Amino acid sequence: MNKQTFSSNRPGMDRIRTDSAVTEKGMRSPAVFYSLIGILTVLCMGLFAYTVDPKLDLNGDNVAYIRLAHALADGQGYSNVSADGVVTPASHFPPGYPAILSVMIRMGLDSLIAFKIIKGLCLLL
């Protein structure tokens, strides 16, 4: 790594380092970076715990995602299952979140609070 020096008219600015020196300085204190990440994580977890509603909201898409997850967990594929048992392929919502929920259902974690905790973890990422 080559360091370049420059002359400057400003006092105290006799030597200016290249970007590699800034990178080296930033690498000396990863504890600050990890501390900030930890503080933000705790803050997000606290705000999520304070604002989460343990009831199911029937106005949003969450009911559809949970129904798709149950269909996946029951072996009916990524499909909508009506009350009378008619199965139609689903194409309106992306399959990632229902797939995660279906794994939880298969593991026995079929509760709304568990689903909301997973949602909070996905938001944290």
MMTF fields as JSON, N, C-alpha, C and O atoms, coordinates in Angstrom:
{
  "mmtfVersion": "1.0.0",
  "mmtfProducer": "UNKNOWN",
  "numBonds": 499,
  "numAtoms": 500,
  "numGroups": 125,
  "numChains": 1,
  "numModels": 1,
  "chainsPerModel": [1],
  "groupsPerChain": [125],
  "chainIdList": ["A"],
  "bondAtomList": [4, 2, 8, 6, 12, 10, 16, 14, 20, 18, 24, 22, 28, 26, 32, 30, 36, 34, 40, 38, 44, 42, 48, 46, 52, 50, 56, 54, 60, 58, 64, 62, 68, 66, 72, 70, 76, 74, 80, 78, 84, 82, 88, 86, 92, 90, 96, 94, 100, 98, 104, 102, 108, 106, 112, 110, 116, 114, 120, 118, 124, 122, 128, 126, 132, 130, 136, 134, 140, 138, 144, 142, 148, 146, 152, 150, 156, 154, 160, 158, 164, 162, 168, 166, 172, 170, 176, 174, 180, 178, 184, 182, 188, 186, 192, 190, 196, 194, 200, 198, 204, 202, 208, 206, 212, 210, 216, 214, 220, 218, 224, 222, 228, 226, 232, 230, 236, 234, 240, 238, 244, 242, 248, 246, 252, 250, 256, 254, 260, 258, 264, 262, 268, 266, 272, 270, 276, 274, 280, 278, 284, 282, 288, 286, 292, 290, 296, 294, 300, 298, 304, 302, 308, 306, 312, 310, 316, 314, 320, 318, 324, 322, 328, 326, 332, 330, 336, 334, 340, 338, 344, 342, 348, 346, 352, 350, 356, 354, 360, 358, 364, 362, 368, 366, 372, 370, 376, 374, 380, 378, 384, 382, 388, 386, 392, 390, 396, 394, 400, 398, 404, 402, 408, 406, 412, 410, 416, 414, 420, 418, 424, 422, 428, 426, 432, 430, 436, 434, 440, 438, 444, 442, 448, 446, 452, 450, 456, 454, 460, 458, 464, 462, 468, 466, 472, 470, 476, 474, 480, 478, 484, 482, 488, 486, 492, 490, 496, 494],
  "bondOrderList": [1, 1, 1, 1, 1, 1, 1, 1, 1, 1, 1, 1, 1, 1, 1, 1, 1, 1, 1, 1, 1, 1, 1, 1, 1, 1, 1, 1, 1, 1, 1, 1, 1, 1, 1, 1, 1, 1, 1, 1, 1, 1, 1, 1, 1, 1, 1, 1, 1, 1, 1, 1, 1, 1, 1, 1, 1, 1, 1, 1, 1, 1, 1, 1, 1, 1, 1, 1, 1, 1, 1, 1, 1, 1, 1, 1, 1, 1, 1, 1, 1, 1, 1, 1, 1, 1, 1, 1, 1, 1, 1, 1, 1, 1, 1, 1, 1, 1, 1, 1, 1, 1, 1, 1, 1, 1, 1, 1, 1, 1, 1, 1, 1, 1, 1, 1, 1, 1, 1, 1, 1, 1, 1, 1],
  "groupList": [{"groupName": "MET", "atomNameList": ["N", "CA", "C", "O"], "elementList": ["N", "C", "C", "O"], "formalChargeList": [0, 0, 0, 0], "bondAtomList": [1, 0, 2, 1, 3, 2], "bondOrderList": [1, 1, 2], "singleLetterCode": "M", "chemCompType": "L-PEPTIDE LINKING"}, {"groupName": "ASN", "atomNameList": ["N", "CA", "C", "O"], "elementList": ["N", "C", "C", "O"], "formalChargeList": [0, 0, 0, 0], "bondAtomList": [1, 0, 2, 1, 3, 2], "bondOrderList": [1, 1, 2], "singleLetterCode": "N", "chemCompType": "L-PEPTIDE LINKING"}, {"groupName": "LYS", "atomNameList": ["N", "CA", "C", "O"], "elementList": ["N", "C", "C", "O"], "formalChargeList": [0, 0, 0, 0], "bondAtomList": [1, 0, 2, 1, 3, 2], "bondOrderList": [1, 1, 2], "singleLetterCode": "K", "chemCompType": "L-PEPTIDE LINKING"}, {"groupName": "GLN", "atomNameList": ["N", "CA", "C", "O"], "elementList": ["N", "C", "C", "O"], "formalChargeList": [0, 0, 0, 0], "bondAtomList": [1, 0, 2, 1, 3, 2], "bondOrderList": [1, 1, 2], "singleLetterCode": "Q", "chemCompType": "L-PEPTIDE LINKING"}, {"groupName": "THR", "atomNameList": ["N", "CA", "C", "O"], "elementList": ["N", "C", "C", "O"], "formalChargeList": [0, 0, 0, 0], "bondAtomList": [1, 0, 2, 1, 3, 2], "bondOrderList": [1, 1, 2], "singleLetterCode": "T", "chemCompType": "L-PEPTIDE LINKING"}, {"groupName": "PHE", "atomNameList": ["N", "CA", "C", "O"], "elementList": ["N", "C", "C", "O"], "formalChargeList": [0, 0, 0, 0], "bondAtomList": [1, 0, 2, 1, 3, 2], "bondOrderList": [1, 1, 2], "singleLetterCode": "F", "chemCompType": "L-PEPTIDE LINKING"}, {"groupName": "SER", "atomNameList": ["N", "CA", "C", "O"], "elementList": ["N", "C", "C", "O"], "formalChargeList": [0, 0, 0, 0], "bondAtomList": [1, 0, 2, 1, 3, 2], "bondOrderList": [1, 1, 2], "singleLetterCode": "S", "chemCompType": "L-PEPTIDE LINKING"}, {"groupName": "ARG", "atomNameList": ["N", "CA", "C", "O"], "elementList": ["N", "C", "C", "O"], "formalChargeList": [0, 0, 0, 0], "bondAtomList": [1, 0, 2, 1, 3, 2], "bondOrderList": [1, 1, 2], "singleLetterCode": "R", "chemCompType": "L-PEPTIDE LINKING"}, {"groupName": "PRO", "atomNameList": ["N", "CA", "C", "O"], "elementList": ["N", "C", "C", "O"], "formalChargeList": [0, 0, 0, 0], "bondAtomList": [1, 0, 2, 1, 3, 2], "bondOrderList": [1, 1, 2], "singleLetterCode": "P", "chemCompType": "L-PEPTIDE LINKING"}, {"groupName": "GLY", "atomNameList": ["N", "CA", "C", "O"], "elementList": ["N", "C", "C", "O"], "formalChargeList": [0, 0, 0, 0], "bondAtomList": [1, 0, 2, 1, 3, 2], "bondOrderList": [1, 1, 2], "singleLetterCode": "G", "chemCompType": "PEPTIDE LINKING"}, {"groupName": "ASP", "atomNameList": ["N", "CA", "C", "O"], "elementList": ["N", "C", "C", "O"], "formalChargeList": [0, 0, 0, 0], "bondAtomList": [1, 0, 2, 1, 3, 2], "bondOrderList": [1, 1, 2], "singleLetterCode": "D", "chemCompType": "L-PEPTIDE LINKING"}, {"groupName": "ILE", "atomNameList": ["N", "CA", "C", "O"], "elementList": ["N", "C", "C", "O"], "formalChargeList": [0, 0, 0, 0], "bondAtomList": [1, 0, 2, 1, 3, 2], "bondOrderList": [1, 1, 2], "singleLetterCode": "I", "chemCompType": "L-PEPTIDE LINKING"}, {"groupName": "ALA", "atomNameList": ["N", "CA", "C", "O"], "elementList": ["N", "C", "C", "O"], "formalChargeList": [0, 0, 0, 0], "bondAtomList": [1, 0, 2, 1, 3, 2], "bondOrderList": [1, 1, 2], "singleLetterCode": "A", "chemCompType": "L-PEPTIDE LINKING"}, {"groupName": "VAL", "atomNameList": ["N", "CA", "C", "O"], "elementList": ["N", "C", "C", "O"], "formalChargeList": [0, 0, 0, 0], "bondAtomList": [1, 0, 2, 1, 3, 2], "bondOrderList": [1, 1, 2], "singleLetterCode": "V", "chemCompType": "L-PEPTIDE LINKING"}, {"groupName": "GLU", "atomNameList": ["N", "CA", "C", "O"], "elementList": ["N", "C", "C", "O"], "formalChargeList": [0, 0, 0, 0], "bondAtomList": [1, 0, 2, 1, 3, 2], "bondOrderList": [1, 1, 2], "singleLetterCode": "E", "chemCompType": "L-PEPTIDE LINKING"}, {"groupName": "TYR", "atomNameList": ["N", "CA", "C", "O"], "elementList": ["N", "C", "C", "O"], "formalChargeList": [0, 0, 0, 0], "bondAtomList": [1, 0, 2, 1, 3, 2], "bondOrderList": [1, 1, 2], "singleLetterCode": "Y", "chemCompType": "L-PEPTIDE LINKING"}, {"groupName": "LEU", "atomNameList": ["N", "CA", "C", "O"], "elementList": ["N", "C", "C", "O"], "formalChargeList": [0, 0, 0, 0], "bondAtomList": [1, 0, 2, 1, 3, 2], "bondOrderList": [1, 1, 2], "singleLetterCode": "L", "chemCompType": "L-PEPTIDE LINKING"}, {"groupName": "CYS", "atomNameList": ["N", "CA", "C", "O"], "elementList": ["N", "C", "C", "O"], "formalChargeList": [0, 0, 0, 0], "bondAtomList": [1, 0, 2, 1, 3, 2], "bondOrderList": [1, 1, 2], "singleLetterCode": "C", "chemCompType": "L-PEPTIDE LINKING"}, {"groupName": "HIS", "atomNameList": ["N", "CA", "C", "O"], "elementList": ["N", "C", "C", "O"], "formalChargeList": [0, 0, 0, 0], "bondAtomList": [1, 0, 2, 1, 3, 2], "bondOrderList": [1, 1, 2], "singleLetterCode": "H", "chemCompType": "L-PEPTIDE LINKING"}],
  "groupTypeList": [0, 1, 2, 3, 4, 5, 6, 6, 1, 7, 8, 9, 0, 10, 7, 11, 7, 4, 10, 6, 12, 13, 4, 14, 2, 9, 0, 7, 6, 8, 12, 13, 5, 15, 6, 16, 11, 9, 11, 16, 4, 13, 16, 17, 0, 9, 16, 5, 12, 15, 4, 13, 10, 8, 2, 16, 10, 16, 1, 9, 10, 1, 13, 12, 15, 11, 7, 16, 12, 18, 12, 16, 12, 10, 9, 3, 9, 15, 6, 1, 13, 6, 12, 10, 9, 13, 13, 4, 8, 12, 6, 18, 5, 8, 8, 9, 15, 8, 12, 11, 16, 6, 13, 0, 11, 7, 0, 9, 16, 10, 6, 16, 11, 12, 5, 2, 11, 11, 2, 9, 16, 17, 16, 16, 16],
  "groupIdList": [1, 2, 3, 4, 5, 6, 7, 8, 9, 10, 11, 12, 13, 14, 15, 16, 17, 18, 19, 20, 21, 22, 23, 24, 25, 26, 27, 28, 29, 30, 31, 32, 33, 34, 35, 36, 37, 38, 39, 40, 41, 42, 43, 44, 45, 46, 47, 48, 49, 50, 51, 52, 53, 54, 55, 56, 57, 58, 59, 60, 61, 62, 63, 64, 65, 66, 67, 68, 69, 70, 71, 72, 73, 74, 75, 76, 77, 78, 79, 80, 81, 82, 83, 84, 85, 86, 87, 88, 89, 90, 91, 92, 93, 94, 95, 96, 97, 98, 99, 100, 101, 102, 103, 104, 105, 106, 107, 108, 109, 110, 111, 112, 113, 114, 115, 116, 117, 118, 119, 120, 121, 122, 123, 124, 125],
  "secStructList": [7, 7, 7, 7, 7, 7, 7, 7, 1, 1, 6, 6, 7, 1, 7, 7, 7, 7, 2, 2, 2, 2, 2, 2, 2, 2, 2, 6, 7, 2, 2, 2, 2, 2, 2, 2, 2, 2, 2, 2, 2, 2, 2, 2, 2, 2, 2, 2, 2, 2, 2, 7, 7, 1, 1, 7, 7, 6, 6, 1, 1, 2, 2, 2, 2, 2, 2, 2, 2, 2, 2, 2, 2, 6, 6, 1, 7, 1, 3, 3, 3, 7, 6, 6, 7, 7, 3, 3, 3, 7, 7, 1, 1, 7, 1, 2, 2, 2, 2, 2, 2, 2, 2, 2, 2, 2, 6, 6, 7, 7, 7, 2, 2, 2, 2, 2, 2, 2, 2, 2, 2, 2, 2, 2, 7],
  "xCoordList": [0.832, 0.0, 0.881, 1.672, 0.745, 1.522, 0.755, -0.431, 1.46, 0.841, 1.403, 2.612, 0.555, 0.972, 0.916, 0.041, 1.832, 1.804, 1.586, 2.048, 0.895, 0.586, 0.902, 0.794, 1.279, 1.469, 0.178, -0.553, -0.078, -1.31, -1.012, -0.046, -1.836, -1.682, -2.322, -2.052, -3.165, -3.852, -2.957, -2.283, -2.94, -2.117, -2.634, -3.845, -1.74, -2.121, -2.491, -2.795, -2.473, -2.871, -1.663, -1.79, -0.486, 0.727, 0.675, 1.159, 0.09, 0.07, -1.377, -2.116, -1.741, -3.07, -2.869, -2.136, -3.513, -3.35, -4.333, -5.352, -3.991, -4.892, -6.013, -6.031, -6.941, -8.085, -7.672, -8.394, -6.525, -6.106, -5.853, -6.082, -5.39, -5.168, -6.493, -6.599, -7.491, -8.807, -9.373, -9.972, -9.187, -9.657, -8.94, -9.563, -7.624, -6.879, -7.373, -7.496, -7.659, -8.156, -9.518, -9.778, -10.4, -11.716, -11.633, -12.495, -10.6, -10.451, -9.926, -10.02, -9.383, -8.846, -9.931, -9.673, -11.126, -12.164, -13.463, -14.473, -13.457, -14.717, -15.677, -16.871, -15.159, -16.022, -17.076, -18.21, -16.721, -17.689, -18.794, -19.974, -18.405, -19.393, -20.343, -21.56, -19.791, -20.634, -21.48, -22.588, -20.974, -21.764, -22.966, -24.071, -22.752, -23.862, -24.899, -26.103, -24.426, -25.366, -26.159, -27.365, -25.504, -26.183, -27.214, -28.323, -26.862, -27.796, -29.005, -30.14, -28.772, -29.894, -30.769, -31.99, -30.159, -30.927, -31.823, -33.002, -31.268, -32.063, -33.173, -34.294, -32.87, -33.884, -35.015, -36.189, -34.67, -35.698, -36.537, -37.756, -35.896, -36.641, -37.598, -38.733, -37.143, -38.003, -39.193, -40.322, -38.934, -40.033, -41.012, -42.223, -40.489, -41.372, -42.226, -43.427, -41.619, -42.381, -43.444, -44.516, -43.145, -44.092, -45.252, -46.378, -44.993, -46.019, -46.755, -47.769, -46.28, -46.925, -48.308, -48.498, -49.238, -50.6, -50.783, -50.631, -51.104, -51.203, -52.442, -52.59, -53.32, -54.516, -54.265, -53.371, -55.033, -54.941, -55.707, -56.871, -55.058, -55.701, -56.331, -55.631, -57.636, -58.343, -58.324, -58.809, -57.773, -57.742, -56.541, -56.585, -55.485, -54.257, -54.11, -55.057, -52.881, -52.566, -52.175, -51.968, -52.071, -51.55, -52.414, -51.888, -53.712, -54.587, -54.282, -54.246, -54.069, -53.76, -52.429, -52.312, -51.424, -50.127, -50.227, -49.604, -50.998, -51.145, -51.914, -51.569, -52.937, -53.674, -52.788, -52.861, -51.954, -51.03, -49.997, -49.613, -49.554, -48.597, -49.226, -48.576, -50.479, -51.17, -51.348, -51.223, -51.635, -51.77, -50.435, -50.408, -49.338, -48.023, -47.71, -47.221, -47.99, -47.69, -48.552, -48.12, -49.753, -50.66, -50.416, -51.086, -49.444, -49.122, -50.007, -50.041, -50.716, -51.592, -50.908, -51.541, -49.634, -48.897, -49.191, -49.902, -48.637, -48.849, -50.182, -50.245, -51.249, -52.59, -53.544, -53.319, -54.613, -55.704, -56.718, -57.128, -57.112, -58.103, -59.33, -59.255, -60.457, -61.676, -62.316, -61.867, -63.364, -64.048, -64.687, -64.805, -65.108, -65.722, -64.707, -65.094, -63.393, -62.349, -61.839, -61.032, -62.273, -61.808, -60.391, -60.147, -59.473, -58.081, -57.757, -57.952, -57.259, -56.84, -55.408, -55.048, -54.592, -53.204, -53.149, -53.943, -52.207, -52.04, -50.982, -49.948, -51.247, -50.27, -50.211, -49.479, -50.967, -51.04, -49.898, -49.39, -49.486, -48.462, -47.19, -47.259, -46.031, -44.783, -44.704, -45.23, -44.067, -44.123, -43.109, -43.164, -42.198, -41.132, -41.626, -41.295, -42.41, -42.899, -43.822, -43.669, -44.778, -45.575, -44.723, -45.047, -43.643, -42.772, -42.094, -41.981, -41.64, -41.035, -42.07, -41.785, -43.268, -44.323, -44.717, -45.017, -44.719, -45.098, -44.077, -44.445, -42.807, -41.791, -42.068, -41.943, -42.441, -42.778, -43.99, -44.017, -44.989, -46.194, -45.834, -46.319, -44.983, -44.563, -43.751, -43.743, -43.066, -42.299, -43.176, -42.694, -44.454, -45.373, -45.54, -46.183, -44.989, -45.1, -46.225, -45.999, -47.412, -48.57, -49.337, -50.47, -48.706, -49.386, -49.142, -48.127, -50.063, -49.978, -48.808, -48.154, -48.545, -47.412, -46.096, -45.222, -45.936, -44.713, -44.559, -43.451, -45.655, -45.602, -45.16, -44.366, -45.675, -45.317, -43.865, -43.214, -43.354, -41.94, -41.061, -40.063, -41.431, -40.678, -40.75, -39.755, -41.901, -42.037, -41.108, -40.482, -41.017, -40.119, -38.66, -37.877, -38.288, -36.922, -36.623, -35.521, -37.604, -37.402, -37.251, -36.467, -37.981, -37.859, -36.513, -35.968, -35.976, -34.687, -33.563, -32.577, -33.723, -32.681, -32.735, -31.944],
  "yCoordList": [-1.171, 0.0, 1.239, 1.451, 2.017, 3.246, 4.384, 4.584, 5.134, 6.314, 7.526, 7.624, 8.423, 9.614, 10.798, 10.87, 11.702, 12.916, 14.106, 14.13, 15.056, 16.263, 17.457, 17.375, 18.527, 19.746, 20.547, 20.525, 21.249, 22.008, 23.369, 23.53, 24.332, 25.66, 25.761, 26.71, 24.797, 24.851, 24.287, 23.279, 24.917, 24.404, 23.047, 22.842, 22.141, 20.821, 19.858, 18.697, 20.308, 19.454, 19.16, 19.116, 18.957, 18.723, 17.404, 17.299, 16.407, 15.086, 14.598, 14.609, 14.195, 13.632, 12.203, 11.955, 11.277, 9.87, 9.471, 10.122, 8.388, 7.869, 7.086, 6.936, 6.589, 5.843, 4.581, 4.128, 3.999, 2.782, 3.043, 2.155, 4.227, 4.549, 4.685, 4.291, 5.233, 5.335, 3.948, 3.697, 3.047, 1.683, 1.002, 0.285, 1.228, 0.635, 1.171, 0.404, 2.46, 3.039, 2.46, 2.168, 2.287, 1.711, 0.268, -0.209, -0.426, -1.829, -1.976, -3.061, -0.925, -1.006, -1.07, -1.543, -0.614, -0.581, -1.245, -0.561, -2.558, -3.215, -3.29, -3.527, -3.088, -3.129, -2.033, -2.239, -0.881, 0.215, -0.183, 0.049, -0.778, -1.205, -2.245, -2.126, -3.264, -4.316, -3.797, -4.285, -2.831, -2.227, -1.484, -1.584, -0.741, -0.029, -1.005, -0.781, -2.085, -3.103, -3.71, -3.922, -3.988, -4.55, -3.594, -4.007, -2.32, -1.324, -1.196, -1.145, -1.142, -1.053, -2.297, -2.199, -3.468, -4.703, -4.701, -5.043, -4.317, -4.262, -3.228, -3.459, -2.096, -1.058, -1.569, -1.358, -2.238, -2.791, -3.85, -3.89, -4.704, -5.745, -5.12, -5.574, -4.079, -3.41, -2.735, -2.843, -2.035, -1.38, -2.396, -2.172, -3.517, -4.549, -5.156, -5.357, -5.449, -6.024, -5.056, -5.477, -3.764, -2.764, -2.569, -2.314, -2.686, -2.366, -3.571, -3.392, -4.793, -5.954, -6.174, -6.019, -6.529, -6.817, -8.335, -8.952, -8.952, -10.417, -10.965, -12.179, -10.082, -10.534, -10.551, -9.863, -11.316, -11.403, -10.25, -10.018, -9.534, -8.434, -8.992, -9.517, -8.88, -9.423, -8.49, -8.855, -7.288, -6.327, -6.498, -6.065, -7.114, -7.195, -8.51, -9.283, -8.736, -9.946, -11.116, -12.224, -10.885, -11.93, -13.18, -14.281, -13.04, -14.218, -15.066, -16.294, -14.412, -15.148, -15.875, -17.023, -15.223, -15.866, -17.067, -18.098, -16.952, -18.065, -19.211, -20.375, -18.911, -19.977, -20.69, -21.911, -19.937, -20.553, -21.414, -22.477, -20.954, -21.742, -23.047, -24.091, -22.996, -24.225, -25.181, -26.395, -24.645, -25.508, -26.186, -27.374, -25.446, -26.045, -27.105, -28.185, -26.799, -27.742, -28.999, -30.078, -28.867, -30.025, -30.837, -31.843, -30.398, -31.151, -30.841, -31.619, -29.736, -29.363, -28.42, -27.926, -28.175, -27.297, -25.837, -25.491, -24.992, -23.551, -23.208, -22.804, -23.381, -23.231, -22.641, -22.696, -22.077, -21.577, -22.694, -23.34, -22.912, -23.939, -23.234, -22.54, -23.411, -22.749, -23.55, -24.648, -22.99, -23.643, -24.958, -25.87, -25.077, -26.332, -27.317, -28.346, -27.015, -27.953, -27.81, -28.631, -26.806, -26.602, -26.015, -25.005, -26.656, -26.245, -25.574, -26.167, -24.326, -23.607, -23.12, -22.715, -23.152, -22.69, -21.213, -20.403, -20.882, -19.492, -18.807, -19.395, -17.564, -16.817, -15.342, -14.566, -14.953, -13.536, -13.104, -11.991, -13.955, -13.615, -14.407, -15.541, -13.832, -14.578, -15.713, -15.571, -16.821, -18.009, -18.059, -18.993, -17.112, -17.206, -17.209, -18.114, -16.214, -16.119, -17.274, -17.829, -17.677, -18.864, -20.127, -21.006, -20.231, -21.405, -21.443, -22.509, -20.286, -20.223, -20.588, -21.36, -20.032, -20.343, -21.816, -22.408, -22.411, -23.826, -24.723, -25.751, -24.346, -25.111, -25.014, -26.0, -23.833, -23.667, -24.509, -25.12, -24.542, -25.339, -26.812, -27.519, -27.275, -28.686, -29.016, -30.161, -28.005, -28.208, -28.114, -28.34, -27.783, -27.697, -26.299, -26.134, -25.297, -23.911, -23.198, -22.2, -23.711, -23.178, -22.206, -22.474, -21.082, -20.063, -18.701, -18.479, -17.821, -16.495, -15.704, -14.947, -15.879, -15.172, -15.638, -14.814, -16.947, -17.457, -16.883, -16.527, -16.79, -16.216, -14.754, -14.306, -14.019, -12.604, -12.426, -11.458, -13.346, -13.277, -13.503, -12.807, -14.469, -14.712, -13.485, -13.11, -12.875, -11.659, -10.559, -9.852, -10.415, -9.438, -9.74, -8.825, -11.013, -11.398, -11.116, -10.691, -11.353, -11.052, -9.544, -9.116, -8.743, -7.295, -6.816, -5.83, -7.505, -7.126, -7.353, -6.617, -8.369, -8.65, -7.604, -7.649],
  "zCoordList": [0.0, 0.0, 0.0, 0.919, -0.988, -1.099, -0.474, -0.74, 0.369, 0.953, 0.232, 0.022, -0.135, -0.845, 0.11, 0.973, -0.048, 0.762, -0.16, -1.3, 0.349, -0.395, 0.487, 1.711, -0.107, 0.68, 0.626, -0.365, 1.712, 1.806, 2.414, 3.161, 2.092, 2.657, 4.036, 4.771, 4.397, 5.679, 6.782, 6.569, 7.953, 9.045, 9.526, 9.62, 9.825, 10.31, 9.21, 9.485, 7.976, 6.859, 5.975, 4.751, 6.584, 5.815, 5.066, 3.939, 5.693, 5.061, 4.968, 5.952, 3.833, 3.614, 3.143, 2.185, 3.807, 3.455, 2.368, 2.142, 1.712, 0.69, 1.353, 2.574, 0.561, 1.09, 1.828, 2.716, 1.48, 2.165, 3.636, 4.457, 3.999, 5.401, 6.14, 7.302, 5.482, 6.097, 6.344, 7.39, 5.389, 5.548, 6.712, 7.496, 6.822, 7.919, 9.254, 10.209, 9.347, 10.587, 10.936, 12.104, 9.941, 10.192, 10.64, 11.377, 10.199, 10.576, 12.001, 12.575, 12.577, 13.929, 14.985, 16.092, 14.683, 15.71, 15.242, 15.079, 15.023, 14.674, 15.855, 15.672, 17.073, 18.25, 18.183, 18.617, 17.649, 17.515, 16.545, 16.805, 15.435, 14.438, 15.026, 14.883, 15.686, 16.254, 17.421, 17.646, 18.147, 19.219, 18.651, 19.184, 17.57, 16.936, 16.38, 16.51, 15.761, 15.253, 16.402, 16.276, 17.509, 18.678, 19.247, 19.587, 19.354, 19.878, 18.959, 19.434, 17.65, 16.7, 16.751, 16.635, 16.924, 17.014, 18.244, 18.158, 19.387, 20.621, 20.493, 20.947, 19.881, 19.674, 18.784, 19.09, 17.688, 16.79, 17.493, 17.324, 18.276, 18.994, 20.003, 20.148, 20.703, 21.666, 21.006, 21.484, 19.902, 19.184, 18.611, 18.625, 18.105, 17.562, 18.666, 18.48, 19.814, 20.927, 21.44, 21.874, 21.388, 21.857, 20.885, 21.313, 19.59, 18.599, 18.025, 17.35, 18.268, 17.668, 18.291, 19.497, 17.46, 17.904, 17.885, 16.831, 19.025, 19.052, 18.327, 18.184, 17.875, 17.153, 15.65, 15.158, 14.942, 13.492, 12.861, 13.187, 11.964, 11.253, 9.982, 9.116, 9.874, 8.718, 7.525, 6.454, 7.68, 6.585, 5.663, 4.512, 6.141, 5.36, 4.618, 4.473, 4.152, 3.397, 4.289, 3.796, 5.608, 6.473, 6.502, 6.662, 6.355, 6.327, 5.084, 5.158, 3.969, 2.738, 2.864, 2.437, 3.443, 3.621, 4.552, 4.295, 5.622, 6.562, 5.909, 6.116, 5.134, 4.437, 3.417, 3.281, 2.702, 1.752, 2.481, 1.994, 3.64, 4.429, 4.9, 4.878, 5.324, 5.739, 4.563, 4.725, 3.396, 2.218, 1.897, 1.577, 1.98, 1.744, 2.791, 2.46, 4.05, 5.132, 5.043, 5.449, 4.52, 4.396, 3.134, 2.899, 2.311, 1.109, -0.086, -1.04, -0.059, -1.164, -2.149, -3.082, -1.943, -2.839, -2.573, -1.629, -3.412, -3.274, -3.925, -5.086, -3.14, -3.704, -2.683, -1.474, -3.213, -2.385, -2.198, -3.162, -0.97, -0.663, -0.117, 0.897, -0.786, -0.336, 0.797, 1.125, 1.386, 2.51, 2.091, 2.909, 0.817, 0.369, -0.199, -0.752, -0.069, -0.466, -1.886, -2.321, -2.622, -3.985, -3.939, -3.277, -4.646, -4.654, -5.987, -7.048, -5.929, -7.135, -6.931, -5.826, -7.979, -7.837, -7.452, -7.93, -6.589, -6.142, -6.989, -7.307, -7.35, -8.139, -7.739, -8.352, -6.727, -6.377, -5.455, -5.593, -4.524, -3.535, -3.801, -4.276, -3.503, -3.666, -2.641, -1.537, -2.976, -2.126, -0.983, -0.182, -0.869, 0.133, 1.572, 2.339, 1.943, 3.326, 3.684, 4.772, 2.832, 3.173, 3.302, 4.101, 2.529, 2.645, 4.008, 4.613, 4.498, 5.832, 6.893, 7.808, 6.766, 7.734, 7.687, 8.724, 6.502, 6.404, 7.099, 7.668, 7.06, 7.801, 9.296, 10.023, 9.745, 11.166, 11.543, 12.611, 10.671, 10.946, 11.043, 11.926, 10.135, 10.155, 11.413, 11.863, 11.981, 13.205, 14.453, 15.563, 14.284, 15.414, 15.974, 17.01, 15.331, 15.795, 15.053, 14.368, 15.197, 14.481, 15.374, 15.775, 15.675, 16.468, 15.832, 15.172, 16.037, 15.445, 16.02, 15.303, 17.312, 17.927, 17.316, 17.045, 17.092, 16.459, 15.053, 14.65, 14.306, 12.963, 13.019, 12.191, 13.995, 14.098, 14.541, 14.148, 15.352, 15.732, 14.501, 14.309, 13.676, 12.435, 11.528, 10.907, 11.456, 10.642, 11.163, 10.374, 12.476, 13.067, 12.764, 12.506, 12.792, 12.455, 10.979, 10.632, 10.129, 8.691, 8.487, 7.64, 9.24, 9.123, 9.646, 9.15, 10.645, 11.2, 10.199, 10.177, 9.383, 8.387, 7.306, 6.364]
}
